[in-house]
Amino acid sequence: MSDCCSAPGLLPFEQAVANMLSQISPITETLTLPIEQALHYVLA
């Protein structure tokens, strides 16, 4: 019997996380702006 998570082509969870983590890098630069000037910037 199969379930929705055993479909061909799907990655195991651990492999999917490893793939994502291998493609990211840490943020090395930050910018502090007044909220009025922050249009089109990512706010975090």
DOPA-228107 format. One line per 10 residues: for each residue x, y, z of N, C-alpha, C. Coordinates in steps of 0.05 Angstrom, whole numbers, plus 32768, in hexadecimal, padded with zeros to 4 digits. Atoms other than C-alpha are relative to their C-alpha. Layout:
N
X:Y:Z:X:Y:Z:X:Y:Z ~ ... .
***
This chain:
44
8011:7FE8:8000:8000:8000:8000:8012:8019:8000 ~ 7FF0:7FE8:8001:801A:8045:7FF0:7FF0:8017:800C ~ 800E:7FE8:7FF6:800B:8089:800D:8009:8018:7FEF ~ 7FFB:7FE8:8010:800F:80D0:7FF3:801D:8009:8001 ~ 7FE4:7FF7:7FFD:8057:80D8:800A:8014:7FEC:7FF3 ~ 7FEE:8014:800C:8073:809B:7FE5:7FFF:8001:7FE1 ~ 8001:7FFD:801D:8068:80B6:7F9E:801C:8001:7FF4 ~ 7FE5:7FFF:800D:80A2:80AD:7F6D:8008:801E:7FFC ~ 7FF5:7FE5:8005:80CF:80EA:7F68:8001:8012:8018 ~ 7FFE:7FF0:7FE8:80C5:8104:7FAE:8019:7FFA:8010 .
7FE8:8004:7FF0:8102:810E:7FDA:7FF9:7FFA:801D ~ 8004:8003:7FE3:8107:80F6:8021:8004:801C:800D ~ 7FFF:7FE6:7FF3:80FF:8130:8052:801C:8009:8006 ~ 7FE5:7FF9:7FF9:8147:812E:8069:8010:8009:7FE8 ~ 7FF2:7FF9:8018:8161:8131:8022:7FF6:801B:7FF6 ~ 800A:7FE6:8009:8133:816C:8011:800B:8016:8011 ~ 7FF4:7FEC:7FEE:814C:8192:804E:801D:8004:7FF9 ~ 7FE4:7FFE:8006:8194:8183:803D:8004:800F:7FE5 ~ 7FFF:7FF1:801A:8188:819C:7FF5:7FFC:801E:8004 ~ 8006:7FE4:7FFB:816A:81DD:800E:8017:800D:800F .
7FEA:7FF4:7FF0:81A1:81E9:8042:801A:8003:7FEF ~ 7FE8:7FFE:8011:81D7:81DD:800D:7FFF:8018:7FED ~ 8003:7FEB:8013:81BB:8216:7FE3:7FFE:801C:800D ~ 8003:7FE6:7FF2:81B7:824E:8018:801B:8009:800B ~ 7FE8:7FF4:7FF3:81EB:827D:8034:7FF6:8014:8015 ~ 8009:7FED:7FEB:81E9:82A8:8073:7FFF:801D:7FF6 ~ 8001:7FE4:8006:81D6:82F1:806F:8019:800D:800B ~ 7FE7:7FF4:7FF7:8216:831A:8072:7FFE:801F:8001 ~ 8003:7FE3:8000:81FB:8361:8069:7FE3:8007:8009 ~ 801A:7FF6:7FF8:81C2:8386:808B:7FFE:801E:7FFB .
8005:7FE4:8004:81A3:83CA:8081:7FEA:8009:8012 ~ 8014:7FF5:7FEE:817C:83F3:80B3:7FF5:8019:7FF3 ~ 800D:7FE9:800D:8149:8423:8094:7FE8:8008:8011 ~ 801A:7FF8:7FF5:810F:844C:80AE:7FEA:7FF2:7FF0 ~ 8015:8010:800E:80CF:8427:809C:7FF6:800F:7FE7 ~ 800A:7FF0:8017:80BB:8460:806D:8012:7FFC:7FE7 ~ 7FEE:8004:8017:80F8:8450:8041:8004:7FE2:7FF9 ~ 7FFC:801D:8003:80F1:8404:8043:7FF0:7FF3:7FE9 ~ 8010:800B:8016:80C4:83FC:8006:8013:7FF0:7FEE ~ 7FF2:8013:8012:80DC:83C1:7FDA:8018:7FF2:800E .
7FEC:800F:7FF1:810B:83A6:8011:7FF3:7FE9:800E ~ 800A:8016:7FEF:8103:8365:8036:8003:8009:801D ~ 8000:7FF8:7FE4:80EF:8374:807D:8002:7FE7:8012 ~ 7FFD:8017:7FEE:8106:8344:80B3:8009:800A:801B .
***
